[in-house]
Amino acid sequence: MIIRRGLQQDMPAVLELITELAVFEKEPHAVEVTVQDLERDGFGPQPLFETFIAELNGNIIGMALFYYRYSTWKGKTIHLEDLIVKEEHRGTGAGSKLYAAIMQYAKDQGLRRVEWAVLNWNTPAINFYEKSGARVFTDWRVAQMDEQALQQFTLQQQEKNLN
């Protein structure tokens, strides 16, 4: 098994892994991103994300997708958006190796933090993260506004501004 940086030609396999993760997280219809989106957004003039790939015998079996963020408390950090290993390859160490690659990359870049979200029911992942030294917060909540909510909110704001 090798862990390497992701390439543009890996994006079809990355999308398959993203879709598998969505199914695991009980959101099978949530994936809207396309291979073309991934290729454009990850490999254009200003890439929005980077990946590490776990490869076994020439086949992609896992990936970690991350991007830079800026913390007003810490400075430059990275957010680990997804780390997924194909179901039939879980338990092979691929996930641990991808996780280690992200942490080594952050250390090499002089970053002050790596952060990510984990579902509260994903006990094996929580246990793994805690054993690695990560703090899993129970007092912070994730907030998101999806496309429909954005449309509604901005429309309401426009109407307020007209009155």
C-alpha positions in Angstrom: 0.0 0.0 0.0 1.2 3.5 -0.8 0.0 6.9 0.3 0.6 9.6 -2.2 -0.7 13.1 -3.2 -3.8 13.0 -5.3 -3.7 13.7 -9.0 -6.4 15.1 -11.4 -6.8 11.7 -13.0 -7.8 10.3 -9.5 -10.9 12.4 -9.3 -13.4 9.7 -10.6 -12.2 7.4 -7.9 -12.3 10.2 -5.3 -16.0 10.9 -6.3 -16.8 7.2 -5.8 -15.3 7.4 -2.3 -17.2 10.6 -1.5 -20.4 8.8 -2.6 -19.5 5.8 -0.4 -18.9 8.1 2.5 -22.3 9.8 2.0 -24.0 6.4 2.1 -22.1 5.5 5.3 -23.2 8.8 6.8 -26.8 8.0 5.9 -27.0 10.8 3.3 -26.9 8.8 0.1 -28.5 11.5 -2.0 -26.5 14.5 -0.6 -23.6 14.4 -3.1 -24.0 17.0 -5.8 -20.3 17.5 -6.7 -19.2 16.1 -10.1 -15.9 14.8 -11.4 -15.7 18.0 -13.4 -16.2 20.1 -10.2 -13.4 18.2 -8.5 -11.0 18.5 -11.4 -11.7 22.2 -11.8 -11.7 23.1 -8.1 -8.7 20.9 -7.1 -6.4 21.5 -10.0 -7.1 24.9 -11.4 -5.0 28.0 -11.0 -6.0 28.4 -7.3 -6.8 24.9 -6.0 -9.5 24.8 -3.3 -8.5 21.5 -1.9 -5.8 18.8 -1.9 -5.9 15.1 -1.4 -3.9 12.1 -0.2 -4.6 8.8 -1.9 -4.3 5.3 -0.5 -3.4 2.9 -3.3 -3.1 -0.9 -3.2 -1.9 -2.8 -6.2 -2.6 0.1 -8.5 -6.2 0.5 -7.2 -7.4 3.6 -5.2 -8.8 2.3 -1.9 -9.0 5.4 0.2 -8.5 9.2 0.2 -8.3 12.2 2.5 -9.5 15.6 1.2 -8.4 18.8 3.0 -8.1 22.5 2.5 -6.5 25.5 4.1 -8.4 27.7 6.6 -7.5 30.6 8.7 -8.2 30.7 12.4 -8.3 34.1 14.1 -6.8 32.4 17.2 -4.2 30.1 15.6 -3.5 31.5 12.1 -3.1 29.1 9.1 -4.8 25.7 9.7 -6.2 22.9 7.6 -9.6 21.4 7.6 -9.8 17.6 6.9 -13.1 17.5 5.0 -13.3 13.7 4.4 -11.2 10.6 5.1 -12.7 7.4 3.7 -11.5 3.9 2.9 -13.5 1.5 0.8 -15.5 -0.8 3.0 -13.8 -3.9 1.8 -10.4 -2.4 2.7 -11.2 -1.1 6.2 -9.1 -2.6 8.9 -6.0 -2.7 6.6 -4.4 0.3 8.1 -5.2 2.5 5.1 -7.2 5.0 7.2 -4.5 5.3 9.8 -1.9 5.9 7.1 -4.0 8.6 5.5 -4.6 10.2 8.8 -0.8 10.1 9.6 -0.1 11.6 6.2 -2.4 14.6 6.9 -0.9 15.2 10.3 2.7 14.9 9.0 1.8 17.3 6.2 0.4 19.8 8.7 3.5 19.5 10.9 5.8 20.0 7.9 3.8 23.1 6.8 4.2 24.6 10.3 0.4 24.6 10.8 -1.0 25.2 14.3 -4.1 23.0 13.9 -5.9 20.4 11.9 -9.6 20.2 12.4 -12.5 18.1 11.2 -16.0 17.0 12.1 -17.1 13.6 13.2 -20.6 12.3 13.6 -21.6 11.7 17.2 -22.6 8.1 16.4 -19.4 7.2 14.8 -17.9 5.7 17.9 -15.0 3.8 16.3 -13.8 7.0 14.6 -14.2 9.1 17.8 -12.2 6.5 19.8 -9.5 6.4 17.1 -9.2 10.2 17.1 -9.1 10.5 20.9 -6.4 7.7 21.1 -4.3 9.7 18.6 -4.4 12.7 20.9 -7.1 14.7 19.2 -9.8 16.5 21.3 -13.3 15.7 20.2 -15.5 18.6 21.4 -19.0 18.0 22.7 -19.8 21.6 23.4 -19.5 23.0 19.8 -22.3 22.6 17.2 -21.8 22.7 13.4 -23.9 25.3 11.6 -24.6 25.2 7.9 -26.8 27.0 5.5 -27.6 25.0 2.3 -28.3 26.4 -1.1 -32.1 26.6 -0.5 -31.6 28.4 2.8 -29.2 30.8 1.2 -31.7 31.7 -1.5 -34.4 32.2 1.1 -32.2 34.3 3.4 -30.9 36.6 0.7 -34.4 37.1 -0.7 -35.6 38.1 2.7 -32.7 40.5 3.1 -33.5 42.1 -0.2 -37.1 42.5 0.7 -36.1 44.1 4.0 -33.8 46.5 2.2 -36.7 47.6 -0.1 -38.9 48.5 2.8 
